[in-house]
Amino acid sequence: MAAPVIETCHVACCANRTPNVVSWSRGGTIAFGTCNSVALYDPQERRVVAVLNGHAGRVNAVQWVHREDCAPESHLVSGGSDNRLILWEAQNEKFGKSVECEGHTGPISAVAAIYTEGSGILVASSASDSTVRLWLYTDNRKAECLHIISFGSGFMMDVSLALLPGSRGGELLLASCSQDCLIRVWKLFAKSGTDIHTEDDHTIIKMKEDVFEVKERDMSSVFAVSLETVLAGHENWVYGVHWQPPSYKGGELQQPLSLLSASMDKTMILWAPEEGSGVWVEQVRVGEVGGNTLGFYGCQMSPDGSMILAHAFHGALHLWCKDQDKEGVWRPGVVISGHFNAVQDLSWDPEGEFILSVGSDQTTRLFTPWRKQDVKLATWHEISRPQIHGYDMQCLAMVGRFQFVSGADEKVLRVFQAPRNFVENFANISGMSLEKLLTSSDSANLPEGASTPALGLSNKAVFQGELVPKAKEEEKQFNSVSDQYHESYFHPLNLTVHLLVFQTVLCPSTYSACRLMMNLLHDSPRLCPLQASKVEHAAVLLWSTGTWRQLQTLPCHSLTVTQMAFSPDAQLLLAVSRDRTWSLWRRNLPSPESPEPQFSLHAHTGKDTAVHSRIIWSCDWSPDSKYFVTSSRDKKVIVWGPCRLEDESVPPPNRIKPCSSLLDVGDSATAVAFCPVLCSDNRQSHALAVKRLRWRPRAGRAGRENNTKEEETDEESEAEEKSSWVQLASASADHSVKIFNVNKLAL
């Protein structure tokens, strides 16, 4: 079979902020809604195996259609804010849209589905239009609305379908939760004809029963509902309950009496009746502590009951696994994570070992491959959030190996430096040599860690001398009120991999500048922030990364500059703007009067010479610095060039022209990137994405190179890896960060 051209390496995403958006299948796959898509996650492989796109609005509810024989599911139901219900079906081990149901006039909030006789599927859906609709799906891939239940002005929070118990003494247990912090378990059972007319014996204390009758054609059945138990243990609203799935043991279907609940008090409780008394008691309580997490919206249990999962207010998934060696002990597990709002920008580190991303969720996140000792291939994980901000993040750029600059809506640039403690923990996860990492960074000036002062907003660097505790005599001498409190609350720790994955690592803020930064890109000591809300402010600002002072202002555009890019040889700076033009700035040699290099306008397009008819969103340079590419809302991608600084026979404006036919991509081209490695036949390749595209600066796949401390480098296999593969990372408005492996030999 031919090698794939592009394969998905990693998808970083999280669950939507709704209670019914996560479902665990009998086959072990976790389905959850993320933005307008449904992600299928394998907790064993720790990666997203598929992303189902079909909704035009946020996905609010996801439910697997469980089979009676407990076999892996082949159908999945999802409902979204686009008022649509979609039934997904597995074909050739891939899920695709089977049927789409339209009828609700409001966003769908909950779904449930079961198989009926004749291989049909009965689906129930509730929406904000105060109705519950029953749908019947048949083999001819058509869905019919059987009935509409209206609740007037009421709003149904959840729906559930179950088969009523038969006349053989079977009972059905129904668990409900509410905002009174309580969980109620109801027992539903069939009553015989003689039991209906029997008068109650008031001398016996028993729960009151509600009796109802179900009629079908000429037959009728009578059922009774009584309260089985009330479970009290949570301290806030209970948003989700989930029974342990049934399983076949010894050829018989068995249903364990184990109930899982999740609450906004940031805890999950596993309930079960005691063997002797039958009283429901709390078996296990797990959860999160501290102020960095919010309450849980829902919970799920694995098919064998060995893992439990909760999803939180901000979409984070929390996984606990049963310790097989110690009974009653549950340990936190590693699970997928990502942004819970649009991802605006991302950047590779100069060596291509990890990715930093920023988003409208006001966070900066770091993703890197993690290679376990017993696993050959590495898996990508979020290991740090260097910045948690109070404004939506907009842009990001790496200045060094462990230093980056970010900008947000408050129009302030902030520079962050990784502390030494993070570098040490990063070496433990990635398997790289700590000496090599410290050599690639300015290890002498690295702080030990970071802490947030009691009355401060920015992370403060903590250096080696500040970690020495004061003597008892010095602690008793207070010159002011502030002397009573320690300035540093940082304590260096070498954490295990599992704890580090869940730890928020603070990076000290080393500098702030009151300017809006839209893009900065290069390893030279220059960055290019800008602010552009008015014509006179639409200028590019140059900063020095050595002194962090402004060097130069480059005015040219009349509207917002949307992106900038340095050429790989650091001689040219390209800027594109909302005014549909681009400008090219040339780097001049430093002089005795001006030791810092200055930039001058080399070429630009005007309103009369502009080729793009709408805003230019993105730009990038070819590896040889001879060509650059622009992408625009007018659906065009244009390659410009050649850019030869030594050729002065032709004026630059006339020399730089479109050097290829216009590429019409069919929709707004919001991101573009050149591959940093030349193809085998010297062709240039580029790709498109939603918000930002970044090629890995090195050839090969991160985590595949043999760079561990224990293993010797296999030069032959590493050379083959670099000659075959390159990696492309994309950031999107669908809340996800994706990394793709591109096979150069298959292009």
Number of C-alpha atoms within 10 A of each C-alpha: 3 5 10 13 14 17 13 15 20 21 25 20 24 25 30 29 23 22 23 28 29 28 24 25 24 21 15 16 22 20 26 27 30 28 26 21 21 27 24 20 22 19 18 10 10 15 19 21 16 16 17 18 12 18 21 14 16 23 32 29 29 27 23 26 24 21 15 11 10 16 12 15 17 18 21 25 24 31 31 28 21 19 23 24 28 19 25 22 19 14 11 7 8 12 18 17 16 18 17 18 17 13 11 21 15 17 21 27 28 27 28 23 25 18 16 13 7 8 10 15 20 22 24 24 27 28 25 20 20 18 22 24 18 20 21 18 21 15 10 9 11 13 22 12 16 11 12 16 11 14 12 9 10 11 16 17 15 19 15 13 12 10 8 13 15 14 14 8 10 11 14 15 16 16 19 17 20 14 12 12 18 18 22 16 18 17 17 22 22 23 18 13 10 7 11 12 8 8 7 10 8 7 6 7 7 10 11 11 13 11 15 12 11 9 9 7 5 5 7 9 15 17 20 16 19 17 16 16 15 14 15 13 17 20 14 18 19 27 24 25 20 17 21 20 22 18 19 11 8 7 7 8 13 12 12 13 14 17 21 26 27 31 30 22 18 23 21 28 22 20 19 18 15 12 8 6 7 9 12 19 15 17 15 14 14 18 19 15 11 7 6 9 14 18 23 31 26 29 30 26 23 21 19 12 16 14 19 25 24 27 29 25 20 21 25 23 21 22 23 20 17 17 14 10 7 8 8 10 12 19 12 19 18 20 22 22 21 25 27 25 25 23 30 24 27 28 27 23 20 19 13 20 19 21 22 23 27 31 28 22 20 22 21 24 22 21 22 22 23 23 19 14 9 6 9 10 12 16 19 21 23 24 26 22 20 23 24 17 15 13 16 20 26 25 27 28 26 24 23 20 21 22 19 21 25 27 27 24 15 14 18 15 21 21 22 23 25 24 24 22 19 23 19 19 19 22 18 21 20 21 21 19 17 15 11 10 17 18 11 13 16 13 14 9 11 20 19 22 28 27 20 17 15 12 6 9 10 19 19 20 24 21 18 10 8 13 15 8 11 11 8 8 7 9 13 11 10 11 8 7 7 10 12 12 12 12 15 19 14 17 12 12 12 13 14 11 18 14 14 20 19 17 15 16 21 24 27 24 21 16 13 16 17 12 18 22 29 26 23 25 19 19 16 13 14 22 28 27 29 26 20 22 11 11 13 13 16 21 24 24 20 22 20 16 17 8 9 17 11 16 16 17 16 18 15 21 26 19 22 22 31 19 25 26 23 24 21 18 12 15 15 22 22 21 27 27 25 21 20 24 27 24 21 23 19 17 15 13 12 11 10 6 6 9 9 14 13 18 20 13 15 17 18 21 18 14 11 7 10 14 16 21 15 19 22 30 24 26 26 27 25 21 17 14 19 17 22 24 19 25 29 26 19 20 19 22 27 20 21 18 16 16 19 13 12 6 10 9 7 9 11 18 13 10 17 20 17 16 12 11 9 13 12 14 13 9 11 19 23 25 26 25 25 23 23 22 23 15 15 12 6 8 8 15 15 15 14 17 17 17 21 23 27 25 23 26 19 18 20 23 23 24 23 17 16 17 16 16 13 10 9 9 13 11 11 8 13 17 13 11 17 17 17 18 20 24 25 24 22 28 27 22 16 19 24 22 26 17 22 19 21 22 19 19 13 12 12
